[in-house]
Amino acid sequence: VPDFQASKHMITNGEFWQFVAEGGYRNKEYWCDDGWAWRTHRNMKWPFFWTPVGPAGSHQYGLRTIFEEVPMKWEWPVDVTYYESKAYCQWKTEKDGSPTSKPYRVLTEAEHQVIRHDAHNLHAARSSVSADKVMV
């Protein structure tokens, strides 16, 4: 895997809210062609697990979990699709500029495996099911 940089923490609902509130779901420039087709077909205006709780256009949201809707957890990692992630990266690069000469982007699977903690990486999970947090 070539050298790369990644943020220390996942993108939160609060960080993604900025993208939504600033019109990220309305601006085709941020989306790849397949992503825009998916967004328009589904008529997505915010992430699927967000539920509007205020007046239309107020950008006030709750969060749909497995069993109930709860007040928005702004510090939790946002749960979005690959297309939404890519659009967010385009928006973030345009908004802030990249700290390097390269634009923000979604990690590849190989890069994700590199940054996983040794106790929970793919090799550990294959050698012992107890090392795989999904299976425990």
Secondary structure per residue as TSV (DSSP state, phi and psi in degrees):
chain	resnum	aa	ss	phi	psi
A	1	V	-	360.0	124.6
A	2	P	-	-63.8	160.8
A	3	D	-	-57.6	144.9
A	4	F	-	-153.7	165.9
A	5	Q	-	-120.8	146.2
A	6	A	-	-139.5	151.3
A	7	S	-	-68.5	154.7
A	8	K	S	-71.6	-31.9
A	9	H	S	-122.0	156.1
A	10	M	-	-69.7	159.6
A	11	I	-	-71.1	131.4
A	12	T	B	-89.5	165.8
A	13	N	H	-57.0	-39.0
A	14	G	H	-63.3	-41.3
A	15	E	H	-67.7	-41.6
A	16	F	H	-68.7	-29.0
A	17	W	H	-56.1	-37.9
A	18	Q	H	-58.1	-42.9
A	19	F	H	-60.9	-45.9
A	20	V	H	-64.2	-50.7
A	21	A	H	-64.2	-29.4
A	22	E	T	-89.8	13.0
A	23	G	T	88.7	20.1
A	24	G	T	-58.8	-30.6
A	25	Y	T	-82.5	-9.6
A	26	R	T	-102.4	-11.1
A	27	N	-	-102.4	105.7
A	28	K	G	-61.7	-24.5
A	29	E	G	-60.4	-27.0
A	30	Y	G	-82.4	-14.5
A	31	W	S	-106.4	143.3
A	32	C	-	-71.8	166.3
A	33	D	H	-58.8	-46.2
A	34	D	H	-65.6	-38.0
A	35	G	H	-64.7	-42.7
A	36	W	H	-66.2	-39.7
A	37	A	H	-62.3	-42.9
A	38	W	H	-62.8	-47.4
A	39	R	H	-60.8	-44.6
A	40	T	H	-72.3	-38.7
A	41	H	H	-61.2	-41.6
A	42	R	H	-85.3	-7.6
A	43	N	T	54.2	42.6
A	44	M	-	-75.1	133.5
A	45	K	S	-124.1	-8.8
A	46	W	S	-164.3	170.1
A	47	P	-	-58.8	147.5
A	48	F	T	-55.5	-38.3
A	49	F	T	-85.5	0.8
A	50	W	E	-90.2	141.0
A	51	T	E	-122.5	129.1
A	52	P	E	-66.4	133.8
A	53	V	-	-122.5	-6.7
A	54	G	S	-116.8	-172.8
A	55	P	S	-59.1	150.5
A	56	A	T	-52.9	133.7
A	57	G	T	84.5	-1.6
A	58	S	S	-83.5	-13.2
A	59	H	-	55.6	44.7
A	60	Q	-	-108.2	128.2
A	61	Y	E	-134.9	151.2
A	62	G	E	-106.6	-176.2
A	63	L	E	-128.5	125.8
A	64	R	E	-86.9	118.2
A	65	T	-	-103.2	-171.2
A	66	I	S	-59.6	-43.0
A	67	F	S	-113.7	-13.0
A	68	E	-	-159.6	166.2
A	69	E	E	-96.0	135.2
A	70	V	E	-126.9	161.9
A	71	P	E	-56.9	147.1
A	72	M	-	-56.5	133.5
A	73	K	-	-100.5	89.1
A	74	W	T	-64.6	-25.5
A	75	E	T	-87.4	-8.0
A	76	W	S	-75.6	152.8
A	77	P	B	-62.6	139.9
A	78	V	-	-74.2	145.5
A	79	D	-	-111.4	101.9
A	80	V	-	-135.4	169.6
A	81	T	-	-80.7	170.9
A	82	Y	H	-58.0	-43.9
A	83	Y	H	-62.2	-43.1
A	84	E	H	-64.5	-38.9
A	85	S	H	-62.3	-44.8
A	86	K	H	-62.5	-42.4
A	87	A	H	-64.0	-40.8
A	88	Y	H	-60.2	-44.1
A	89	C	H	-61.0	-41.8
A	90	Q	H	-61.6	-46.4
A	91	W	H	-62.2	-46.1
A	92	K	H	-62.7	-41.2
A	93	T	H	-63.0	-44.3
A	94	E	H	-67.2	-39.8
A	95	K	H	-70.2	-50.9
A	96	D	H	-104.5	-17.1
A	97	G	-	75.5	156.5
A	98	S	-	-88.6	142.7
A	99	P	S	-67.2	-15.7
A	100	T	S	-116.4	-175.3
A	101	S	S	-79.3	-5.0
A	102	K	S	-100.0	146.7
A	103	P	-	-71.5	158.5
A	104	Y	-	-62.4	149.5
A	105	R	-	-156.0	168.9
A	106	V	-	-79.7	139.1
A	107	L	-	-61.1	148.7
A	108	T	-	-81.1	165.1
A	109	E	H	-60.2	-41.3
A	110	A	H	-63.0	-41.4
A	111	E	H	-65.0	-39.8
A	112	H	H	-59.9	-42.1
A	113	Q	H	-65.1	-34.9
A	114	V	H	-64.6	-39.6
A	115	I	H	-87.2	-9.0
A	116	R	S	-64.8	144.3
A	117	H	-	-60.3	142.3
A	118	D	G	-54.3	-34.5
A	119	A	G	-71.6	-14.5
A	120	H	G	-129.7	14.5
A	121	N	S	-77.7	179.1
A	122	L	H	-60.5	-42.4
A	123	H	H	-61.2	-45.0
A	124	A	H	-64.3	-41.2
A	125	A	H	-64.8	-35.5
A	126	R	H	-73.9	-26.4
A	127	S	H	-86.4	-23.8
A	128	S	-	-153.9	121.1
A	129	V	G	-60.1	-27.1
A	130	S	G	-69.1	-15.7
A	131	A	G	-84.0	-11.6
A	132	D	-	-94.3	109.1
A	133	K	T	-60.8	-26.0
A	134	V	T	-69.3	-33.7
A	135	M	T	-88.3	-14.5
A	136	V	-	-84.2	360.0
